[in-house]
Amino acid sequence: MNRREELRANLDEVRARIAAACAKADRDPAEVTLLAVTKTFPAADVALLSELGLREFAENKDQEAARKTAELTDLPEGTRWHMVGRLQRNKAKSVVGWADQVDSVDSARLADALAGAAAKAGRGPVDVLIQVSIDGDPARGGCPLDELPALADHVARSGELALRGVMAVAPRQMYPGEAFALLNRAVTRLRDDHPAATVLSAGMSGDLEDAIAWGSTCVRVGTALLGERRLASP
């Protein structure tokens, strides 16, 4: 099986899983975006996935992403790049140069750095998701759930940022359904104050069904789509 056929088979399987999870939750599969996490995989894989119909791609390291996006300048209109990894403020200038959306904003200082970089670049507002920490563990990054309202208000006040929603990872020590239930409640409250923050990015290769059951509108899939991670970027 060549790489294109391998990716097509994986994509078909992931889409079938999404469809089955949506059917079980009485949801329309069109409500759930498939975000391909292409970190450590070559630009050629992104090109193949694009040919197979995907338009949303995610990277977690600025240097790798900048190089990859520069190589892939002829992707179809509508292709969007996401930054999903932890981000240092000094990388804000570079990230706004390639990312259509930053999904890992977890502090007011990072939000301000991105806003300043966007203003200097003269680009339109940067779409952002607030990364929340469901269990509050500072080692993994993320805004604690009880601090989400204040950070959302801060982002929303910025003319250089557009608050689109929330991103989270289920903590390993929690059952995914329990974690996503907590997240769902926090996001429901957030949307009362920020109705345009409709994105709930939750669920990955191993737990996307639980995330969809609790309202995820975007699943971030790497391993199930591309295979096991490589040890280093090509």
N, C-alpha and C positions, 0 to 999 in steps of 0.2 A: 504494500500500500504506500503510495507516495504521500508527501506532506499535505497536499491539497485535499486528497481523499480522506486522510486522517482527520484533518480539521473539519471537513464537512460532516463526517460521521460524529465527531464530538459535538459539533454545533447542533446537529439534529437531535442528539440525545439530551443536551442541555435544554433545548427548546421544548422537547417533549416533557421533561421534568417540570419546567415552568408552567406549561399548559395543564399538566395533571394537578399541580399544586393550586393553580387558579381555579380549576374546576371544583376541587375539593372545598375551596374557600368561597365558592360562588362569586368569583371575580373574572373580569375580562382579561385574558393574557396581554391585550394591548396596553393595559395599565402598567405593565412591568417592563422596564427597560433592561436589556442585557448589556452590561458594561464589561468589556473584555479587558482583563488585567494582563497586560503584555510585558510586564517588567521581566527582565533578564532574557526575553526572547527577541530574535532578530527582527529588523524592520520587514524582512521578507514575509514573516508570519502575519504581520499587520496587513500587509498588502493582500495576502491571500484571504484573510478574514473579511477585508473590505470587499473583495470580489464576491465573497459569499453573502454579502448583504449587511454586514455589521458597520455601524457608523459611530459607535461610542467606544473609546479606548482609554485605558488608564495606565499611568506610570507612577512609581513611588520614589524615584530619585531624579532630581533636577538634571544632573549632568547627562545621564543616559537618555532622558526624555528629550532634552534639547537636541542632542545628536540625532535621535531617531526621527523626530518631527522635521528636522532640517533635511533629512534624507527622503522623507515621504511628502514631498510638496505637491504631488499630483493626485492625491486622494480625492474622491468625489465631494462635491458640494454637500454640506450638511454633516461632514465628519467633525467630531468634537473630541478634544483631548482633555482628560481630567488628571489633576494631581491628587493622589490619594494617600501619599506618604507623609510622615511627620516633616514639617517644614520649618527651617530656621529663617529668622527674619532677614538675614543677609542674602538669602536666596530669592527674595520677593521680586526683585527687578528681573532676574532671569526667568522666573516662573511665569510672570505676566506676559512674557514674550512668546510663550508657546501654549500655555494652558487656557482653554476656553472656560474651564471651571476648576476651582480649588475646593476639594471636598474635605479638607483636613484643617479648617480654621478652628483653633481651640482656645484662643485668647484674644483679648482686646488689642494687645500689642502686635500680634501677628496680623490682625485685621487692619490695623493702622498702617503697618508696613506695606501690605498689599495695596491699600488704598493710595498711599503715597507713590508707590511704584507705578500704579495704573495712571495716576494723574500725570506723572512725568513722561510716561510713554504716550500720552495723548490718546489712549484707547477708550472705548466705552466701558461702562461698568463691568467689573469682573463678577461672574456668577460664583457664589460660594455656598458651601454647606458647612454647618457647624458640626465638627466631630465631637460627639459626646462620649463620656466614659460612663457606662452603665453601672459599674461597681465602684467608681471613684478612685481606682488605682492609678496613682500618678506616674507609675513606671511606664505605662503604655500610652500616655498622652490622652488627650480628650478633655473636654469641659465636663465637670461633674453635673449630673442632672439638675441639681438644685441651683446651679449657676447658669443654666441654659437661658432662662428668660432675660437676665441682665445682658448677657453676651449677644443675644439675638437683637435686643433693643439697640445695642451699640453698633452692630453691623448695619442694621436697618437705617440708622441715622447717617450713614456714609453715602455720599453721592457717587462714590467711585466703586461701590460694591452693591451687588444685588443678592439679597438673602433668598435662596431657593429652597432651603430645607435643612435636613439633618442627616448625618452619616454616623454609623456605629458598628462595632464588632462585638459579637457575643463573647463575654469573658469565658475562658476555658473551664472555670470551676462552676459555672452556672449552666443549667439546662437551657438550650437555646430558646425554647418556647417561653420560659420564665423571663429570660433576659429581654426578648422582643416584646413581651407583654408590658414590661416596665417602660420600655422605649416608646411603645405605642401610646401609652397614657401621657407621657411627657410631650410627645409630638402633637397629640390632640389638643392639649392645653396651649401649646405654642401657636397653633394655627388660629386660635381664637383672637390672638393679638396680631398675628402676621399671616393673614389668609393666603398670601401669595407664596408662602413657604410650604409648597405642596410635596416636595421630594422627601421620601424616606428611603435612604440608601442603606439597606441592611440585608444580610444574607450573602454567603459565599458558596463555594463548591459543596461544602459539607452540610450546610444548614439552610439552604435557600428555601426549602419547603416550609420550615418553621417561620422564616421571615415573611414569606408571602402570606401565610395564614394570619400574621399580625400586621398586615398592611404595607409591607415593603413595596415601593414603586420602582426600585432599582436594585438588581442583584449584581454583585461584583464577582465575576467568575474568571479564575485563572487556570488552576490545575485541571478541572474537568473539561476545559476547553482546549488548552494548549499542551497539557501533560505535566509531568513533574518538573519542578523548577530546576534550572541550571545553576551551578555553583557560582558562576560569575557571568557578567554581561559579555556577550560576544563582541 
